[in-house]
Amino acid sequence: MSSPFRKGARPHGVAAAVLALALSLLPALAGALELPRARSVPGGVALIDLGPALVAPQASVDGVPVLVSGRPGGWTAVVGIPLEAAPGERVIEVQREEGPAARVSFAVAPVRYAEQRLQVAPGKVDLSAQDLARHERERMRSAEVIATWSAAAPETLRMRPPVPGRRSGSFGLRRVFNDQPRKPHGGMDIAAPTGTPVVAPAAGRVIDTGDYFFNGHTVWLDHGNGLLSMYCHLSRIDVKAGELVATGTRIGAVGATGRVTGPHLHWSVMLNRTLVDPALFLADGGR
């Protein structure tokens, strides 16, 4: 006997009633991950309701896969918004198990991040030809890391601070050196003494470690479905690529490697290849 739930079939009669009952019971039977704090601005996170479905819909933005979290009673697309995004309407593509792809729009509100103007020695702003060539090689390597997508869903979408300390640099800060604008700050800086342990804020897999010109000793973690995190300026690295780490596992120690003026941890979080504010993933908002 053929199943009324085979692909391409429309449930009807008793089958439809069973499906409706299953959807009504599943929210009570299956827990969903706690979502990050929504802030639909450049550099923020948009939470888009995709409705109920027995199988999680697939979503993408500009051709890049988007993390979808939830349960059959209701799914949510968790979308990272680029810092350079203009306020207005953005669109994600949603593909359900059956039917054509749909376009779902959401609004991006304007935001104004702090600006810092500094006067520094010219040699600290412009790179030498050798340093510029190194940076370009490292930029290509980073692009490969950033494109990581693993099918396993994250264990959590809420993170613990990777190191205790005062937040010394906020996400989105716009720095201007000698009247030359630089890219906005793509992470959270946490001030702490050299040697302070840095731990994984959520379970994941180490996908890259290395010594970078700007970032110094660096560790990248893959938490699943395009949720990545990066830890920079470390004085030491205590993990290797391919290693699985649990929440709270030591991955390195605070340092001042790379282009920095003092010891601190630079922590970045990325969704769908987009840097977003790490504070949105902290229970206390990063205070």
Secondary structure per residue as TSV (DSSP state, phi and psi in degrees):
chain	resnum	aa	ss	phi	psi
A	1	M	-	360.0	133.4
A	2	S	-	-76.6	149.8
A	3	S	-	-84.4	137.1
A	4	P	T	-68.7	-8.7
A	5	F	T	-105.3	13.8
A	6	R	S	-63.6	153.4
A	7	K	T	-58.9	132.6
A	8	G	T	94.0	-12.9
A	9	A	-	-89.9	148.0
A	10	R	-	-101.2	122.6
A	11	P	-	-65.1	140.1
A	12	H	-	-148.3	162.5
A	13	G	T	59.4	-128.0
A	14	V	H	-61.6	-38.7
A	15	A	H	-60.1	-42.7
A	16	A	H	-64.2	-38.2
A	17	A	H	-66.5	-40.7
A	18	V	H	-62.9	-42.2
A	19	L	H	-62.3	-44.7
A	20	A	H	-62.1	-41.8
A	21	L	H	-64.4	-40.8
A	22	A	H	-62.1	-43.8
A	23	L	H	-64.7	-34.4
A	24	S	H	-72.6	-28.9
A	25	L	H	-87.6	-29.6
A	26	L	H	-60.1	-37.2
A	27	P	H	-57.9	-31.0
A	28	A	H	-82.2	-21.9
A	29	L	H	-94.7	-25.7
A	30	A	S	-125.7	129.2
A	31	G	-	-87.0	149.6
A	32	A	-	-107.2	156.9
A	33	L	-	-67.6	144.4
A	34	E	-	-69.6	129.0
A	35	L	-	-85.1	156.7
A	36	P	-	-66.2	167.5
A	37	R	-	-72.2	130.1
A	38	A	-	-75.9	134.4
A	39	R	B	-154.0	94.3
A	40	S	-	-84.7	73.1
A	41	V	S	-136.6	165.4
A	42	P	T	-54.3	128.7
A	43	G	T	84.8	3.0
A	44	G	S	-106.3	-166.4
A	45	V	E	-126.5	128.1
A	46	A	E	-101.3	133.9
A	47	L	E	-108.6	115.4
A	48	I	E	-115.2	119.9
A	49	D	E	-71.2	123.3
A	50	L	E	-105.4	-1.4
A	51	G	E	79.8	-178.3
A	52	P	-	-81.4	152.6
A	53	A	-	-171.2	144.1
A	54	L	S	-65.5	-34.8
A	55	V	S	-114.2	136.8
A	56	A	-	-58.3	129.8
A	57	P	-	-66.3	158.7
A	58	Q	E	-100.7	141.2
A	59	A	E	-135.4	153.6
A	60	S	E	-150.7	157.7
A	61	V	E	-133.7	124.1
A	62	D	T	53.0	36.2
A	63	G	T	82.4	-0.3
A	64	V	E	-101.4	130.6
A	65	P	E	-59.6	146.9
A	66	V	E	-116.8	141.5
A	67	L	E	-66.5	130.2
A	68	V	E	-120.3	125.2
A	69	S	E	-124.0	152.8
A	70	G	E	145.8	-144.8
A	71	R	E	-156.4	170.0
A	72	P	T	-56.0	-26.9
A	73	G	T	-73.4	-12.4
A	74	G	E	174.1	129.8
A	75	W	E	-116.2	151.0
A	76	T	E	-132.7	129.9
A	77	A	E	-84.3	129.4
A	78	V	E	-108.5	102.4
A	79	V	E	-111.7	124.4
A	80	G	E	-81.0	135.3
A	81	I	-	-106.9	124.1
A	82	P	-	-60.6	145.7
A	83	L	T	-59.5	-31.2
A	84	E	T	-86.9	2.3
A	85	A	-	-64.8	138.8
A	86	A	-	-82.0	143.3
A	87	P	S	-58.3	149.5
A	88	G	E	136.7	-152.2
A	89	E	E	-95.6	134.6
A	90	R	E	-123.0	161.9
A	91	V	E	-132.4	139.8
A	92	I	E	-116.1	150.7
A	93	E	E	-95.6	132.5
A	94	V	E	-123.4	127.0
A	95	Q	E	-119.3	116.6
A	96	R	-	-90.2	170.8
A	97	E	S	-59.3	-33.4
A	98	E	S	-125.8	147.8
A	99	G	S	94.8	168.3
A	100	P	-	-74.2	164.1
A	101	A	-	-66.0	146.8
A	102	A	E	-120.0	150.6
A	103	R	E	-103.7	125.5
A	104	V	E	-118.3	124.0
A	105	S	E	-99.4	154.7
A	106	F	E	-147.4	156.5
A	107	A	E	-94.8	141.3
A	108	V	E	-113.6	119.1
A	109	A	-	-86.3	155.0
A	110	P	-	-71.6	156.0
A	111	V	-	-147.2	149.0
A	112	R	-	-122.0	112.8
A	113	Y	-	-88.8	160.0
A	114	A	-	-64.4	154.8
A	115	E	E	-125.0	140.2
A	116	Q	E	-127.5	124.2
A	117	R	E	-107.1	127.7
A	118	L	E	-130.8	144.5
A	119	Q	-	-109.2	118.3
A	120	V	-	-131.7	166.3
A	121	A	-	-60.7	138.7
A	122	P	G	-52.7	-35.1
A	123	G	G	-65.3	-17.6
A	124	K	G	-86.3	-8.9
A	125	V	T	-104.9	-52.4
A	126	D	S	-90.1	132.6
A	127	L	-	-84.9	148.1
A	128	S	-	-69.7	164.9
A	129	A	H	-60.1	-38.2
A	130	Q	H	-67.2	-45.2
A	131	D	H	-66.4	-37.8
A	132	L	H	-64.6	-40.2
A	133	A	H	-64.3	-41.0
A	134	R	H	-62.8	-44.6
A	135	H	H	-60.6	-39.9
A	136	E	H	-64.9	-39.9
A	137	R	H	-63.1	-43.7
A	138	E	H	-68.9	-32.4
A	139	R	H	-64.4	-39.3
A	140	M	H	-66.5	-40.3
A	141	R	H	-63.4	-42.6
A	142	S	H	-63.2	-36.1
A	143	A	H	-61.9	-36.8
A	144	E	H	-67.0	-40.4
A	145	V	H	-64.3	-45.0
A	146	I	H	-61.6	-28.8
A	147	A	T	-77.5	0.6
A	148	T	-	-59.2	132.3
A	149	W	-	-138.8	119.0
A	150	S	-	-113.6	142.4
A	151	A	S	-70.5	-28.8
A	152	A	S	-66.5	133.0
A	153	A	-	-74.0	152.2
A	154	P	-	-61.7	150.2
A	155	E	S	-71.8	-27.0
A	156	T	-	-155.8	154.4
A	157	L	S	-112.5	15.0
A	158	R	-	-119.4	135.7
A	159	M	B	-120.7	156.0
A	160	R	-	-95.4	155.9
A	161	P	-	-60.7	136.4
A	162	P	S	-73.7	-17.1
A	163	V	S	-156.5	143.0
A	164	P	-	-75.3	149.6
A	165	G	S	150.2	174.3
A	166	R	E	-82.7	137.5
A	167	R	E	-72.3	112.9
A	168	S	E	-102.6	-9.0
A	169	G	E	-152.3	122.4
A	170	S	-	-91.0	153.2
A	171	F	T	-61.1	139.9
A	172	G	T	86.6	-7.0
A	173	L	-	-56.0	129.4
A	174	R	E	-100.9	116.5
A	175	R	E	-100.8	138.8
A	176	V	E	-124.5	111.6
A	177	F	E	-99.7	119.7
A	178	N	T	49.9	44.1
A	179	D	T	67.0	14.4
A	180	Q	E	-107.1	110.4
A	181	P	E	-63.5	140.6
A	182	R	-	-116.0	169.2
A	183	K	-	-60.8	145.7
A	184	P	-	-59.8	153.4
A	185	H	-	-65.3	121.9
A	186	G	-	-96.7	25.1
A	187	G	S	-164.9	-168.6
A	188	M	E	-112.9	130.1
A	189	D	E	-97.0	132.8
A	190	I	E	-122.6	117.6
A	191	A	E	-76.4	131.1
A	192	A	-	-161.9	152.9
A	193	P	-	-65.4	151.4
A	194	T	T	-55.1	134.4
A	195	G	T	95.8	-10.4
A	196	T	-	-61.6	129.4
A	197	P	E	-60.9	139.4
A	198	V	E	-110.9	128.2
A	199	V	E	-118.8	158.9
A	200	A	-	-68.2	124.4
A	201	P	S	-75.9	-11.7
A	202	A	S	-159.9	159.2
A	203	A	-	-63.1	147.4
A	204	G	E	-175.6	-170.2
A	205	R	E	-122.9	134.3
A	206	V	E	-71.7	121.4
A	207	I	E	-110.8	-12.5
A	208	D	E	-165.2	143.8
A	209	T	E	-138.5	153.6
A	210	G	E	172.9	177.7
A	211	D	E	-112.9	110.6
A	212	Y	E	-108.0	151.8
A	213	F	T	-58.0	-53.9
A	214	F	T	-82.2	-43.2
A	215	N	T	-88.4	-11.0
A	216	G	E	65.8	-152.0
A	217	H	E	-66.1	124.0
A	218	T	E	-133.1	144.7
A	219	V	E	-127.3	135.1
A	220	W	E	-112.5	136.9
A	221	L	E	-118.8	141.0
A	222	D	E	-106.3	117.4
A	223	H	E	-97.3	-7.6
A	224	G	E	114.5	143.3
A	225	N	T	56.2	38.7
A	226	G	T	83.6	4.5
A	227	L	E	-91.0	109.7
A	228	L	E	-120.7	160.6
A	229	S	E	-143.3	152.5
A	230	M	E	-133.8	144.0
A	231	Y	E	-132.6	120.4
A	232	C	E	-121.7	164.3
A	233	H	E	68.1	24.8
A	234	L	E	-68.3	146.0
A	235	S	S	-81.3	-22.8
A	236	R	E	-155.3	156.0
A	237	I	E	-117.7	127.9
A	238	D	-	-110.9	11.8
A	239	V	-	-133.8	167.2
A	240	K	-	-125.8	154.1
A	241	A	T	-56.4	135.9
A	242	G	T	95.2	-13.9
A	243	E	-	-74.9	138.1
A	244	L	E	-91.2	134.9
A	245	V	E	-126.9	143.3
A	246	A	-	-92.8	164.2
A	247	T	T	-55.4	130.0
A	248	G	T	91.6	-5.8
A	249	T	-	-68.9	134.0
A	250	R	E	-68.8	129.8
A	251	I	E	-115.9	-13.0
A	252	G	E	175.6	-161.0
A	253	A	E	-142.5	148.2
A	254	V	-	-59.6	142.4
A	255	G	B	-153.3	-160.5
A	256	A	-	-139.4	37.5
A	257	T	-	-80.8	157.4
A	258	G	S	83.9	-157.8
A	259	R	S	-91.3	87.5
A	260	V	-	-141.0	166.5
A	261	T	S	-107.8	-7.0
A	262	G	S	-173.4	167.5
A	263	P	-	-67.4	132.8
A	264	H	E	-172.2	167.4
A	265	L	E	-104.5	127.3
A	266	H	E	-97.1	121.7
A	267	W	E	-120.5	122.9
A	268	S	E	-117.9	149.2
A	269	V	E	-126.4	139.8
A	270	M	E	-131.5	136.0
A	271	L	E	-124.9	140.2
A	272	N	T	36.1	51.5
A	273	R	T	62.5	26.4
A	274	T	E	-128.5	127.8
A	275	L	E	-70.5	129.4
A	276	V	E	-129.7	165.7
A	277	D	-	-67.8	115.9
A	278	P	G	-60.2	-27.6
A	279	A	G	-59.7	-24.7
A	280	L	G	-70.1	-15.2
A	281	F	G	-99.9	-3.5
A	282	L	B	-94.3	142.2
A	283	A	T	-60.8	-34.8
A	284	D	T	-98.0	12.2
A	285	G	T	72.4	10.8
A	286	G	T	85.5	14.0
A	287	R	-	-71.2	360.0
